[in-house]
Amino acid sequence: MEPAPQSQCTATSRTFAHLRPVLSAAAPLAAGLLLRLWMLKQFFEVTGDALIYGGLAKNMLLHGSYALTQASGEMDATLIRLPGYPLFLALCFKVLGMENYASAACVQILLELLGCLLLAAFVRRIAPTGLARGAGLATLWLAALCPFTAIYAAEPLTESLTLFALALALWAVARFHGRPAWSAALLFTFAVSFAALLRPDGALVGVALAPAMLPAFKGSRSFSRVLRMALICTLLALAPFAVWTARNWHVFHVFEPLAPRYANDPGEDPHLGWESWIKTWCLDFVSTYDVYWNVPDGELDLSKLPSRAFDSPAQYAETAALAADYNATHVLTHELDERFRKLAEERVKAHPVRSLVLLPMGRLADMVLRPRVENLPIDLDWWVYAHHRAETRLSWAYAGLNALYLLLALAGLCLRPRFWPWMVAYILLRSALLLTVEAPEARYTLEFFPILFALGGIGICGGWRVLRKGLENQ
């Protein structure tokens, strides 16, 4: 048999060279898809916030009203949730079937995997010289196989879409730097608006990353073009919130451009005294689950309170009396709330450093470092090895994996990739916001992960280069 002509071999090599990036990306994406579909089968459920978002979506489709259906069957207009996720669910229900939450989760899975691709493309633009291709692929593997983000893609909640919006914003910023075109500017505008329409804290994406676009205009000869682009994008970003604010003013006669901090409609008591008291001792998710989420309407179990909730026998007695009075009706009246407020003020005055510094920092540490098993069928006391050995081992493995992502990101940050100050700015701004949270939940720090993936991919590739050079010099 005669050998293939040189031209044919060259053409085959070129074809393979063009297909190699596609094949390299296909493997992590396929693995990520299988992981998410498995989690959808094993852990999918529609409870809590998902039912609230779904109820809003149904009423928009069936009655044209942004309202919640009460137990009596009546609909009450509300502003406790921003319209971004209900609109997404309404679109999914319209196309895929009413209350078809599983299909909506499948759409989320596809969008989150697209976000993984966007992060990989972002890293290829910002990685130090010589690391772009490898760092992009490492980022794709880290993002596609992360169980912490994957499980939320399989839940009808806002988190996965927020992660997609953040990935899109990062990619758009990097692309805009390469070429300050309208397409990248509009995609960034959409990402920021979408993130803020999903959750109020989504606005931090724009606050942290918008300044990163300004250096792209350096040396521009057309100041009017720069000004026009900035003005139009700002107006487009604010337009949905102008409509939302006008709606809230028309319906409730209140100025509310986002959503209330305590998810209360106008006229509802946010129970600020109770919230203040919770802040004086709540430190971890166990207290959030066992105590904070139970009140009002549920039982306030004094035995669930940790010892740090009392500074003296007198405080214990006062807290016990408060719990007994509340448990008699399960109604947090204004009088009870005022008593909680006075108790909170007493505790803060006696220990200001603990209340204003140590506890907020502790809550942030709990949200960043604890095992991310809140969506898994694992007991809250996962650390008690004698009670459930397999669960404890899995939880510690999850804690170790979470720490690994943090360490890889730190290694990548040491290489100072492009835009590292803006990525750090986002994490710091979000951390500052989380210091004000009364009851910690690990999912509040899930938005760190797109940046952890990007920096971690760079860290892996940079570490491998150092290791390879060390082996070559031996």
C-alpha positions, -999 to 999 in steps of 0.1 A, spaced: 0 0 0 13 34 -10 17 60 18 -8 88 19 2 119 1 19 146 22 -9 170 15 -35 145 28 -15 140 60 -12 177 65 -49 182 60 -57 154 85 -33 170 110 -50 204 106 -84 189 111 -73 171 143 -57 204 155 -90 222 150 -110 194 167 -87 190 197 -101 220 216 -136 207 210 -127 172 221 -109 186 252 -139 205 263 -164 177 255 -150 154 282 -154 177 312 -188 189 299 -200 153 295 -188 145 330 -204 176 344 -237 168 326 -237 133 340 -230 146 375 -259 171 374 -284 146 359 -275 121 387 -280 148 413 -313 158 397 -324 121 400 -312 117 436 -318 150 453 -343 170 434 -371 185 455 -395 214 454 -399 230 489 -395 263 506 -383 291 483 -389 270 452 -426 269 460 -427 307 465 -410 313 432 -432 287 415 -464 303 430 -454 337 416 -447 322 382 -481 304 381 -501 335 391 -483 355 364 -492 330 338 -528 322 350 -539 355 364 -515 381 351 -507 390 388 -474 391 407 -490 376 438 -489 347 462 -519 324 467 -528 322 504 -542 291 522 -577 306 518 -573 307 480 -570 344 478 -541 361 460 -521 388 477 -497 411 457 -462 409 470 -427 423 467 -408 399 489 -390 384 459 -375 400 428 -391 390 395 -361 375 378 -365 339 388 -403 338 388 -401 352 352 -376 324 343 -399 298 358 -429 313 341 -411 310 307 -402 273 315 -438 266 326 -452 282 295 -429 262 271 -424 229 291 -456 226 311 -472 241 342 -453 233 374 -427 213 355 -399 221 379 -377 192 367 -376 206 332 -368 240 345 -339 224 364 -327 208 332 -326 242 315 -306 255 345 -282 226 341 -275 236 305 -271 272 314 -247 264 342 -226 242 319 -225 271 294 -213 292 324 -184 267 328 -174 272 292 -176 309 296 -153 307 327 -128 286 307 -128 312 279 -124 340 304 -94 323 319 -78 318 285 -79 356 281 -65 365 316 -40 338 324 -3 346 324 17 340 293 21 303 285 -7 292 308 -38 301 288 -48 268 272 -39 246 302 -55 270 327 -87 272 306 -90 234 305 -83 231 342 -109 257 350 -135 238 329 -128 206 348 -130 223 382 -163 240 373 -179 211 356 -172 186 384 -178 208 415 -205 191 435 -213 223 454 -225 242 424 -238 211 405 -264 202 431 -279 237 430 -282 234 392 -305 205 399 -327 226 423 -354 251 413 -336 280 431 -318 312 420 -282 300 427 -274 283 394 -287 312 373 -267 336 395 -235 316 388 -243 317 351 -248 355 352 -215 360 371 -196 338 345 -211 358 317 -202 390 333 -165 379 338 -163 367 302 -179 399 288 -154 421 307 -124 402 294 -138 403 258 -145 440 261 -109 446 270 -98 427 239 -122 448 217 -145 475 232 -175 466 211 -212 470 217 -218 432 218 -196 427 249 -209 458 266 -245 447 261 -238 411 273 -222 426 304 -252 448 309 -276 418 306 -255 397 330 -255 424 357 -292 432 354 -301 395 354 -280 388 385 -296 417 403 -331 406 392 -325 372 407 -313 384 441 -307 419 455 -270 411 462 -266 403 425 -260 440 421 -226 436 435 -215 420 402 -219 454 385 -204 473 414 -172 452 415 -167 445 378 -180 476 359 -148 496 369 -127 469 353 -141 479 319 -129 515 321 -92 508 311 -104 495 278 -113 531 268 -78 543 275 -65 561 244 -99 562 228 -102 591 204 -140 593 206 -150 605 240 -186 609 227 -187 572 218 -175 562 252 -200 584 269 -228 572 247 -220 535 253 -218 540 291 -250 560 292 -270 535 271 -258 505 290 -265 522 324 -301 530 312 -306 495 300 -293 480 332 -316 503 353 -347 499 331 -361 467 347 -357 481 382 -374 513 372 -404 492 361 -402 471 393 -400 503 415 -429 519 397 -450 487 402 -442 486 439 -451 523 443 -483 518 424 -494 487 444 -479 494 478 -471 531 478 -435 523 489 -402 530 473 -386 496 469 -362 492 439 -350 457 449 -365 435 477 -369 440 515 -340 427 535 -363 406 557 -386 395 529 -416 413 544 -444 430 525 -455 465 535 -474 464 567 -458 431 579 -436 433 610 -400 424 602 -394 415 639 -363 436 642 -360 428 679 -359 391 673 -333 396 644 -311 417 667 -312 391 694 -303 363 670 -273 383 659 -259 383 695 -253 345 696 -260 328 662 -228 314 648 -235 284 625 -260 268 602 -273 244 630 -287 274 649 -301 288 616 -320 255 610 -330 247 646 -339 281 659 -340 309 633 -361 292 607 -387 281 633 -398 315 645 -424 328 640 -450 301 636 -429 272 650 -415 262 684 -387 280 701 -369 251 718 -347 265 746 -326 233 746 -315 241 710 -298 274 721 -260 272 727 -245 283 759 -232 315 743 -269 327 741 -268 334 778 -243 356 797 -257 350 832 -284 331 851 -306 362 849 -303 362 811 -312 325 809 -343 331 831 -353 361 809 -348 340 777 -367 311 791 -396 334 800 -396 349 765 -396 314 750 -425 303 772 -446 334 763 -439 329 726 -445 292 726 -480 297 741 -492 311 708 -464 308 683 -470 345 675 -442 369 677 -461 399 690 -448 435 690 -445 432 728 -424 401 726 -403 415 698 -396 446 720 -384 423 748 -361 405 725 -347 439 714 -340 450 749 -323 417 757 -302 421 725 -291 456 735 -281 444 770 -259 417 754 -243 440 729 -236 466 755 -219 440 778 -198 424 750 -195 448 720 -164 432 705 -180 397 705 -213 410 691 -200 434 665 -167 417 654 -162 382 665 -196 367 658 -199 383 623 -164 371 614 -174 336 628 -205 335 607 -186 344 576 -160 317 584 -188 292 589 -203 301 555 -169 298 537 -154 267 554 -182 244 565 -189 212 545 -214 221 518 -238 192 525 -270 213 533 -288 198 502 -278 162 510 -296 138 534 -271 143 561 -278 151 598 -269 185 611 -246 170 637 -225 154 609 -193 157 630 -205 132 656 -187 101 642 -204 76 665 -239 85 652 -232 82 615 -197 72 604 -203 73 567 -220 107 568 -192 121 589 -165 108 565 -184 123 536 -188 156 553 -151 158 561 -143 150 525 -166 178 514 -149 201 538 -115 191 524 -127 196 488 -140 230 497 -106 239 513 -89 226 482 -108 250 459 -98 278 482 -61 268 483 -60 264 445 -76 299 440 -50 314 464 -22 298 444 -37 312 412 -40 346 428 -3 346 436 3 345 398 -15 378 395 -36 372 364 -53 400 346 -84 414 365 -73 398 398 -80 431 417 -116 431 404 -122 395 413 -108 401 448 -130 432 450 -161 412 443 -152 386 470 -145 414 495 -177 433 488 -197 402 491 -179 392 523 -187 427 537 -223 422 529 -223 387 546 -209 402 578 -244 417 583 -262 384 580 -280 373 612 -281 335 604 -255 319 583 -261 296 553 -233 281 532 -251 288 500 -246 326 505 -209 321 496 -217 299 465 -212 331 444 -175 329 452 -170 298 432 -169 311 396 -139 332 407 -124 303 427 -127 281 395 -110 307 374 -81 313 398 -79 276 407 -75 267 371 -46 292 368 -32 278 400 -32 242 388 -15 251 356 11 274 372 19 248 398 23 221 372 47 243 353 68 249 384 68 211 392 78 202 357 107 227 357 119 213 390 119 178 376 137 188 345 164 205 366 171 174 386 
